């Protein structure tokens, strides 16, 4: 008989608040020789002006261009045997450095100096604008289906700033960014009050506190992001857009507006995406690909946004299958699921996969540091240890409820790619 896994990985942590508003989260792991500095800023694409988008992502690049006191960010880090990277989403910007624990002060020196003041110049701005513009072209404009999110988000959101992708609405917004705009954006969001730092690995709590106070304690607090955004109104109609372009085959994207990241039913949506498409025996793979031969590829996933996000279903259609048939068959599978139910065995199976994935995603020191910072950003650091509880307690009725209330109302957004012979 299928049994629900009972393990739970508990991530230990300590918290220290600096007088200037910076929060330090410390996670000890003395089984490694490494230490991680993970710095999360409470700023993402949703904090941009509608006529100046792509700034948060542009800053992800600008932050590596050197600060007032350190002209080259990578050189001293390489000498300390460190590695670094960053990512931007609609909600956050995250910078991380991994290096031998005895060299952790190098990471704090670098991070604190660029938080204090970047070396803003017309030259550094022009260089990073070029990098971002080239990324925009390569990833979003010059590959099949690459611009899907540029079309899908404006369909799904008319009010909330999730209506544009992290890269921005259009190239011109980054292209026309001037030094005044850039400095203003930096001064608004990149400060201690708007950041959380995690030091994880082979370092004691006392050392973590002392070093954080030493390198960040004297930086002016700055303003804290209030995170007030227009609430997306409930939609009662289906939005649709068809793009006729040079793509290999027909593709369809269905976007259903769902709950926010902290909602109790968020994990039901996440499990549903696994139920529909994660394994070879999932509903979409079994019925619509293997049995009915309607799709060559079909998957479901959640956007994972902090505010009310999207449940996405995207698929590549088999030859001679119409868009209408494809969409109707997807909805039919979801409707059948609400009628026949999942069955306890299948639900336990998908929960176990989710629990295992959750566990393994938090095995490395870096992943634990990022998870702790993100949980803090969500309002509860302990969420890193509560997630398994929430997953375990999702019921079959929860899954059926979200299908009925969010996926079967006929008010989703639909994006279609129709191949041309160009």
Buried (B, 14 or more C-beta within 10 A) or exposed (E): EEEEBEEBBEBEBBBBEBEBBBBBBBBBBEEBEBBBBBBBBBBBBBBBEEEBBBBBBBBBBBBBBBBEEBEEBEEBBEEBEBEBEBEBBBBBBBBBBBBBBEBBBBBBBBBBBBBBBBBBEEEBBEEBBEBBBEBBEEEBEEEBBBBBBBBBBBBBBEEBBBBBBBBBBEBEBBBEBEEEBBBEBBEBBBBBBBBBBBBBBBBEBEBBBEBBBEBBBEBEBBEBBEBEBEEBEEBEEBBEBEBEEEBEBBBBBBBBBBBEBEEEBBBBBBBBBBBBBBEEEBBBBBBBBEEBEBBBBBBBBBBBBBBBBBBBBBBBBBEEBEBEEBBEBBBEBBBEBBEEBBEEEBBBBBBBBBBEEBBEBBEBBBBBBBBBBBBBBBEEBEBBBEBBEBBBEBEBEBBBBBBEEBBBBEBBBBBBBBBEEE
